[in-house]
C-alpha cells in the first residue's frame, strides 16, 4: 500500500555567509574596491539589506546559491513549480531509464473511503505499468533486432545492446500510465532571490498543499544555515485570497476543442513569426561585423552563422553559441507555436528553459472525460492498448469520484497519468530553438518532443528556408565536417540519419 511520506529536504551546499555576501555585493557597487562578506557590519545588515530588497534591486541576492537534495516530492509538484521557470538547475531520477519497481507516490491528506480509492487506483496503475513493460519489451526487442540486423550479423555485443535498450524503450513508454503523483529524487539549485520568489508563491498553482510543505522545508534549511536570509528581507507567502488565478472558475471542454481545432492535426503548429527574419538576421550580422551589404550578402551572412563548414561553433561541445557574437543575430528571428503534448513529455520539454511556454493551470482546465496521448507503439499492440485504455479510464473515473466526494481537486488530480494532455503556447528566438531542435530531432529524443520539433522545423523551413538549411540532429550537419558524425557514442540509434534527414522513419 502506498505510504504517506513526508518530503525530505537537505541543504547539500551553500555560501558560508549568504546574506552578508549579498550585502557585500551591494556595497561593492558604490566602492572603488570589492567588499568582502567578512567586512559587513550589523548596521549594514539592517539598513542595506532591506533598502536594497524593498527597492527592487534584487540582483545582489542572486549571488548566494543553495543546492538542495529533494526526496519524496511528486512529479506534478516539480512540473508545476520547480521547473516552470528558467532560473534553476536540476538533476533528477529519470522515469525514461530507471525502472520503477517500488510504488512511491505523494499521498495527500485523505482519509477513509477517499484514501482507499486513491490508493487502489495507484496500485492498479503500477500493475498496468509492469504489464505494459513486459509486453512492450517484446515489441521493442523485435524492432531493435531488425534495426541492428541481428539475424544477419548476430554479434554478441549487438545482442547485449538490443537486450539492454529494448527494456529501456519499453519502460519509457510504459511510464505513460504512471500517475503524476509519482515521487522523484533530485538535486536542485537556485539563487537566493529565486528561493524568495518560490516562497512568495508557495500557496499558488496546482499543488499549493505540497508546494507549501516542500518550499517551507527549503526555507527552514536556509534559516538553519543563515537566519538573516529570511528574517531580515522578504515579504512572505501570498495568501490564497491574493492569488489572482484562483479568482477564475474552471473552464469548459469547449476551450480544449477550440485549441485542438487550431492545431489542424499537428502536435505543434506555427502561429506567428518574424516575417523578415532572414533579412533582419543578415543585417544584424553585418552590423556586428562592420560589413556592408555589398561585401556580405544575405545568403553569405546566414551561411556564416549556420553553415558548419564556415562556423565551427555549430559543433562545439560546450554550446558556446549563446556567447558568440557570430550567433547572436539569431535572437532576432522569433517564432510562436501552439502545441499539445503529454504531461510526461512536457516535463522534459520545459527543461529547455529558454524556450518558455504558457502552460495550463490544471485546476482550471481539468476535463471529466479522459484526455490523453497514446504512444504509437501501444496502438500497434492490441493487448497493450487494452491495458493502456483500462489505466486511462480508471484514472479519470477515480479522479472524478474523488472530486464528487468533496476531495479538493488539487488532490484528486494526482491520480491522473503521465499521458494527460497539456495544451500550451510556446515562443522563443531561433538561437534558443536551434539548440532545442538539434537535440530533439535526434532519434534518441523523447518521441513526442521529437515529433513536435520535426513539425516545427518543417513549418519554419517553409517560411524561412535559408535559416533552417543547416538545422537538424548533430549527425546531419557534422557529416563531412566533424568527427565523430554521431555524438551519442554507445547510444547510437543504429540508423544513418545523416543520409536521410529529414526523411527519416522513426520506428521507436
C-alpha positions in Angstrom: 0.0 0.0 0.0 1.4 3.5 -0.9 2.7 5.2 2.2 2.3 8.8 3.2 5.9 10.0 3.1 6.9 13.5 4.1 9.1 15.5 1.7 12.8 15.2 2.7 14.8 18.3 2.0 18.6 18.6 2.7 20.8 21.6 2.1 23.8 20.0 0.3 25.8 23.1 -0.3 25.5 26.9 0.2 27.6 30.0 0.7 29.1 30.2 4.2 27.6 33.7 4.7 24.9 34.1 2.1 23.2 37.2 3.5 26.4 39.0 4.2 27.7 38.0 0.7 24.7 39.7 -0.9 25.2 42.9 1.2 28.9 42.9 0.3 27.9 42.7 -3.4 25.6 45.7 -2.9 28.3 47.7 -1.2 30.7 46.9 -4.0 28.5 48.9 -6.4 29.5 52.1 -4.5 33.0 51.2 -3.6 36.4 51.6 -5.5 37.2 48.0 -4.4 35.5 44.7 -3.9 33.9 44.4 -0.5 34.2 41.0 1.3 31.4 39.4 3.3 33.5 39.4 6.5 33.5 43.3 6.4 29.7 43.6 6.7 28.6 45.2 10.0 25.3 44.8 11.9 24.2 48.3 10.9 24.8 47.4 7.2 22.9 44.2 7.5 19.9 46.0 8.9 20.0 49.0 6.6 21.4 47.9 3.2 19.6 44.6 3.0 16.0 45.9 3.5 16.5 49.0 1.4 18.0 47.0 -1.4 15.3 44.3 -1.3 12.4 46.7 -1.0 13.7 48.9 -3.7 13.7 46.0 -6.2 17.4 45.8 -6.6 17.4 42.1 -6.4 20.5 41.1 -8.4 22.6 41.2 -5.2 20.5 38.3 -3.9 21.3 36.2 -7.0 24.9 35.7 -5.9 24.2 33.3 -3.0 23.1 29.9 -4.3 21.6 27.0 -2.4 22.0 23.4 -3.5 19.2 21.2 -2.2 18.6 17.4 -2.1 14.9 16.8 -2.6 13.3 13.4 -2.0 9.6 12.3 -1.7 8.4 15.1 -3.9 5.9 14.5 -6.8 6.5 14.9 -10.5 3.4 17.1 -10.5 4.9 19.5 -8.0 8.2 19.6 -9.9 6.4 20.3 -13.2 4.0 22.8 -11.6 6.6 24.9 -9.8 10.3 23.9 -9.7 10.8 23.6 -13.5 8.2 26.0 -14.7 10.6 29.0 -14.9 14.1 29.4 -16.3 16.1 30.2 -13.1 17.3 26.9 -11.7 19.4 23.8 -12.2 18.2 20.2 -11.6 19.3 16.7 -12.0 16.6 14.2 -11.2 15.9 10.5 -11.4 14.8 9.6 -14.9 11.5 7.8 -15.5 12.7 7.0 -19.0 15.7 4.9 -18.0 15.1 3.9 -14.4 12.6 1.1 -13.8 10.0 2.0 -11.1 9.6 -1.3 -9.2 8.6 0.4 -5.9 5.2 2.2 -5.6 6.2 5.6 -4.3 3.7 8.4 -4.7 2.6 11.6 -3.0 -0.3 10.7 -0.8 -2.4 13.8 0.1 -4.2 14.2 3.4 -7.1 11.9 2.6 -9.0 9.6 5.0 -11.4 6.7 4.9 -13.0 5.8 1.6 -11.3 8.6 -0.3 -7.9 7.3 0.7 -8.8 3.8 -0.3 -10.0 5.0 -3.7 -6.8 6.9 -4.2 -4.5 4.0 -3.1 -6.4 1.4 -5.1 -6.1 3.5 -8.3 -2.3 3.9 -7.7 -1.8 0.2 -7.3 -3.8 -0.5 -10.4 -1.7 2.0 -12.4 1.5 0.4 -11.2 0.3 -3.0 -12.2 -0.5 -1.7 -15.6 3.0 -0.2 -15.8 4.6 -3.6 -15.1 2.4 -5.5 -17.5 3.0 -2.9 -20.3 6.7 -3.1 -19.7 6.7 -6.8 -20.3 4.5 -6.6 -23.4 6.4 -3.7 -25.0 9.8 -5.2 -24.3 8.9 -8.0 -26.8 7.9 -5.3 -29.4 10.9 -3.1 -28.8 13.3 -6.1 -28.9 11.9 -7.1 -32.3 12.3 -3.6 -33.7 15.8 -3.1 -32.4 16.9 -6.6 -33.6 15.7 -5.6 -37.1 17.4 -2.2 -37.0 20.7 -3.8 -35.9 20.2 -6.7 -38.3 20.8 -9.3 -35.6 19.6 -12.1 -37.8 22.3 -11.3 -40.4 25.0 -10.2 -38.1 24.4 -11.9 -34.7 27.3 -10.3 -32.8 27.3 -10.8 -29.1 27.9 -7.1 -28.4 24.9 -6.2 -30.5 22.8 -8.8 -28.8 23.6 -7.3 -25.4 22.8 -3.8 -26.7 19.5 -4.9 -28.0 18.5 -6.6 -24.8 19.6 -3.6 -22.7 17.9 -1.0 -25.0 14.7 -2.9 -25.5 13.8 -2.8 -21.8 14.7 1.0 -21.6 12.5 1.7 -24.6 9.7 -0.3 -23.1 9.7 1.4 -19.7 9.9 4.8 -21.5 6.5 4.1 -23.0 5.0 2.2 -20.1 5.6 5.2 -17.8 2.7 6.9 -19.6 0.3 5.1 -17.3 2.2 6.1 -14.1 0.3 8.8 -12.1 1.7 12.3 -11.9 1.7 11.7 -8.1 4.8 9.5 -8.6 7.7 10.7 -6.4 11.1 11.7 -7.6 14.5 12.5 -6.2 16.7 15.4 -7.4 19.5 17.8 -6.8 18.0 21.3 -7.2 20.0 24.5 -7.1 18.5 28.0 -7.0 19.7 31.5 -6.2 18.6 33.4 -3.1 16.2 35.6 -5.0 14.5 32.7 -6.7 14.0 31.0 -3.4 12.4 34.1 -2.1 10.1 34.1 -5.1 9.2 30.5 -4.7 8.4 31.2 -1.1 6.2 34.1 -2.1 4.2 31.8 -4.4 4.0 28.8 -2.1 0.2 28.9 -2.0 -0.3 29.2 -5.7 -0.5 26.8 -8.7 -1.9 23.3 -9.0 -0.1 21.9 -5.9 -0.4 24.5 -3.2 -0.5 22.0 -0.3 2.6 20.1 -1.4 4.3 23.3 -2.5 3.9 24.8 0.9 5.4 21.6 2.5 8.4 21.5 0.3 9.2 25.2 0.0 8.7 25.5 3.7 11.3 22.9 4.3 13.7 24.6 1.8 13.3 27.9 3.6 13.9 26.2 7.0 17.1 24.6 5.8 18.4 28.0 4.8 17.3 29.6 8.0 19.3 27.0 9.9 22.4 27.9 7.9 21.8 31.7 8.0 18.7 33.1 9.8 19.3 36.6 8.3 18.5 35.5 4.8 14.7 35.3 5.5 14.4 37.2 8.8 15.8 40.5 7.5 14.3 40.6 4.0 11.3 39.1 2.1 7.6 39.6 2.1 6.5 36.1 3.0 3.9 34.0 1.1 0.9 35.4 -0.7 -2.3 34.2 0.9 -4.7 32.1 -1.2 -7.1 35.0 -1.5 -4.3 37.1 -3.1 -3.7 34.6 -5.9 -5.4 36.1 -8.9 -5.6 32.8 -10.9 -7.9 31.4 -8.1 -10.5 34.0 -8.9 -11.4 32.2 -12.1 -13.9 29.5 -12.4 -12.9 26.2 -14.2 -13.3 26.4 -17.9 -15.4 24.3 -20.2 -14.4 21.4 -22.5 -15.1 23.8 -25.5 -11.8 25.5 -24.8 -9.8 22.3 -25.4 -11.9 21.5 -28.6 -11.2 25.0 -29.9 -7.5 24.7 -29.2 -7.3 21.3 -30.9 -9.1 22.7 -34.0 -6.4 25.4 -34.2 -3.7 22.7 -34.2 -5.1 21.4 -37.6 -4.0 17.8 -36.8 -0.5 18.7 -35.7 1.4 18.2 -32.4 2.8 21.7 -32.7 1.7 24.5 -35.1 3.5 27.7 -36.1 1.0 30.5 -35.4 3.3 33.6 -35.5 6.8 34.5 -36.6 9.1 37.4 -37.6 8.2 37.9 -41.3 11.5 39.5 -42.3 13.7 37.2 -40.1 16.2 36.3 -42.9 16.9 39.9 -43.8 16.9 41.0 -40.1 19.4 38.2 -39.1 21.7 39.1 -42.0 21.5 42.8 -41.3 22.3 42.1 -37.6 25.4 40.2 -38.5 26.6 42.9 -40.9 26.2 45.4 -38.1 28.0 43.1 -35.7 31.0 42.6 -38.0 31.1 46.0 -39.6 30.4 44.7 -43.1 28.4 46.5 -45.9 25.7 44.7 -47.8 27.9 44.7 -50.9 30.6 42.9 -49.1 28.4 40.3 -47.3 25.1 39.3 -48.9 22.1 37.9 -47.0 23.0 34.3 -48.2 26.6 34.7 -47.1 25.7 36.2 -43.8 23.3 33.4 -43.0 25.8 30.8 -44.1 28.4 32.3 -41.7 26.0 31.8 -38.8 24.6 28.4 -39.6 26.7 26.5 -42.1 29.1 24.3 -40.0 31.7 24.4 -42.8 32.1 28.1 -42.1 31.1 28.3 -38.4 32.9 25.8 -36.0 30.7 27.0 -33.1 28.0 24.7 -34.6 29.7 21.6 -33.3 31.5 22.9 -30.2 30.7 20.6 -27.3 30.1 23.5 -24.9 27.4 25.0 -27.0 29.0 28.4 -26.8 26.6 29.9 -29.4 24.8 31.8 -26.7 28.0 33.7 -26.0 29.4 34.1 -29.5 28.9 37.4 -31.4 28.6 35.4 -34.7 25.5 33.6 -33.4 23.6 36.3 -31.6 21.8 37.7 -34.7 19.6 34.6 -34.4 18.0 36.3 -31.4 16.1 38.5 -33.8 14.2 35.7 -35.5 11.2 34.8 -33.3 8.6 32.1 -33.5 5.4 31.1 -31.7 3.8 27.7 -31.6 0.7 26.2 -30.1 1.2 22.5 -29.1 -0.4 19.6 -27.3 1.8 17.0 -25.6 1.5 14.7 -22.6 2.4 15.7 -19.1 5.5 13.4 -19.1 6.7 14.9 -22.4 6.3 18.4 -21.2 8.2 17.6 -18.0 11.2 17.1 -20.4 10.2 19.9 -22.8 10.2 22.5 -20.1 13.8 21.8 -19.3 14.5 23.8 -22.4 14.2 26.8 -20.2 15.0 29.5 -22.8 12.0 28.2 -24.9 9.3 29.3 -22.4 5.6 28.3 -22.6 2.4 29.5 -21.0 1.3 26.2 -19.5 -2.2 25.3 -18.4 -3.4 25.7 -14.8 -4.8 22.2 -14.4 -7.2 23.2 -11.7 -9.0 25.4 -14.3 -8.6 23.2 -17.4 -9.4 19.8 -15.9 -11.6 17.5 -18.0 -14.1 14.9 -16.7 -13.6 12.9 -19.8 -10.3 11.0 -20.4 -7.9 13.3 -22.3 -4.6 11.7 -23.0 -1.9 10.9 -25.5 -1.4 7.3 -26.7 2.1 6.3 -28.0 2.3 4.7 -31.4 3.9 1.5 -30.2 1.0 1.0 -27.9 -1.5 1.5 -30.7 0.2 -1.3 -32.7 -0.2 -3.9 -29.9 -3.9 -4.8 -29.2 -3.1 -6.3 -25.8 -1.0 -3.3 -24.7 -3.7 -0.9 -26.0 -6.3 -2.7 -23.9 -4.3 -2.4 -20.7 -3.5 1.2 -21.6 -7.1 2.2 -22.0 -8.1 0.5 -18.8 -5.4 2.5 -17.0 -6.7 5.8 -18.5 -10.4 5.0 -17.7 -9.5 4.0 -14.1 -7.5 7.2 -13.6 -10.3 9.6 -14.8 -13.0 7.6 -13.0 -11.2 7.8 -9.7 -10.3 11.5 -10.1 -14.0 12.3 -10.8 -15.2 10.1 -7.9 -12.8 11.8 -5.5 -13.9 15.3 -6.7 -17.6 14.3 -6.4 -16.9 13.1 -2.8 -15.7 16.7 -2.0 -11.9 16.0 -2.2 -10.1 19.2 -3.2 -9.4 19.0 -6.9 -5.6 19.6 -6.3 -5.6 16.2 -4.5 -7.8 14.4 -7.0 -5.6 15.4 -9.9 -2.6 13.5 -8.6 -4.1 10.2 -9.8 -4.1 11.4 -13.4 -1.5 9.7 -15.6 1.7 10.9 -17.3 -0.3 10.6 -20.5 -2.5 13.5 -19.6 -2.8 16.1 -22.5 -1.4 19.6 -21.9 -2.2 22.5 -24.3 0.2 25.4 -24.4 1.7 28.3 -26.3 5.5 28.3 -26.7 7.7 31.1 -28.1 11.4 31.8 -28.5 14.2 33.1 -30.7 15.9 31.0 -33.3 19.1 31.0 -31.2 17.4 29.0 -28.4 15.2 27.0 -30.7 18.3 26.0 -32.6 19.7 24.2 -29.6 16.4 22.5 -28.9 15.9 21.4 -32.5 19.5 20.0 -32.7 18.9 18.0 -29.5 15.4 16.9 -30.1 15.4 15.9 -33.8 17.8 13.1 -32.8 16.1 9.7 -32.8 17.1 9.2 -29.2 14.9 12.2 -28.2 11.6 11.6 -26.4 9.2 10.7 -29.2 6.6 13.5 -28.6 9.2 16.2 -28.4 10.8 14.7 -31.5 7.5 14.8 -33.3 6.9 18.4 -32.3 10.4 19.5 -33.2 10.2 17.9 -36.6 6.9 19.6 -37.3 8.2 23.0 -36.1 11.3 22.7 -38.2 9.3 21.8 -41.3 6.9 24.7 -40.8 9.7 27.2 -40.2 11.5 25.8 -43.3 8.6 26.8 -45.4 8.7 30.4 -44.4 12.4 30.8 -43.8 14.3 28.1 -45.8 17.7 29.8 -45.6 17.6 29.9 -41.8 16.8 26.2 -41.5 19.1 24.7 -44.2 21.7 23.5 -41.7 19.4 22.6 -38.7 18.8 19.0 -37.7 20.3 16.4 -35.4 24.1 16.7 -34.8 24.9 13.9 -37.4 23.0 15.8 -40.1 25.4 18.7 -40.1 28.6 17.1 -38.7 28.9 14.7 -41.6 31.9 15.6 -43.7 32.9 18.4 -41.3 33.5 16.9 -37.9 34.2 13.6 -36.3 32.5 11.6 -34.9 29.5 12.1 -37.1 27.2 10.8 -34.3 27.8 12.3 -30.9 25.8 9.7 -29.0 28.6 7.2 -28.7 27.4 3.9 -27.4 23.8 5.3 -27.6 23.9 5.5 -31.4 20.4 4.7 -32.7 21.7 2.3 -35.4 20.2 4.3 -38.3 22.4 6.5 -40.6 20.1 9.5 -40.1 22.7 11.9 -41.8 22.0 10.2 -45.1 18.2 10.6 -44.8 17.3 13.7 -42.8 14.6 15.0 -42.7 13.0 12.0 -44.4 13.6 9.6 -41.5 11.2 6.8 -40.4 11.1 6.7 -36.6 10.2 3.1 -35.6 10.6 3.6 -31.8 
